[in-house]
């Protein structure tokens, strides 16, 4: 899923080898004050602003494209902040829940993986709800395209399918695993099988 909030149809790529003496320019214009005021202690915004501010636009259509997006942001500040908060919450919860992924115990890895998937599924559902409320409030090409993309890719059927898979991964009815015997009677070719004919309990 591409946002395309800075350019129409292409991603933002940090340009290397900028001819400007960035450090001197920041010091001369005291731009650190501006960066800190814009970021408000948000490290991600701080780093992003420092990259983008030294890549000025020169094409009229690109300038108009970005200005129209900014107009939508100003008119819908609460919605934009809510969307950003969802993304920030997802990343924070991901860091808190990822400890089990480095475990040597398969049960811990599985449990942590499912927990992470549940977090992202929850956040995607929240994002879809916010987007649905704001669908008729934006006019810019960038925001309209992003909202349409989210509604299409995060459809009701898609979100329902994710939840169904996560319920299965809880293994409320146990696991069905097949295997074969090796040359010295060791277990080989372990395969997790889908259980049929068993009514799975809904997640409480």
Buried (B, 14 or more C-beta within 10 A) or exposed (E): EEEBBBBBEEEBEEEEEEEEEEEEEBEEEEBEEBBEEBBEEEEEBBEBBBEEBBEEBEEEEEEBBBEBBEBBBEEBEEBBEBBEEBEEBBEEBBEEBEEBEEEEEEEBBBBBBBBBBBBBBBBBBBBBEBBEEBEEEBEBBBBBBBBEBBBEEBEEEEBEEBBEEBBBBEBEEEEEEEEEEEEEEEEEEEEEEEEEEEEEEEEE
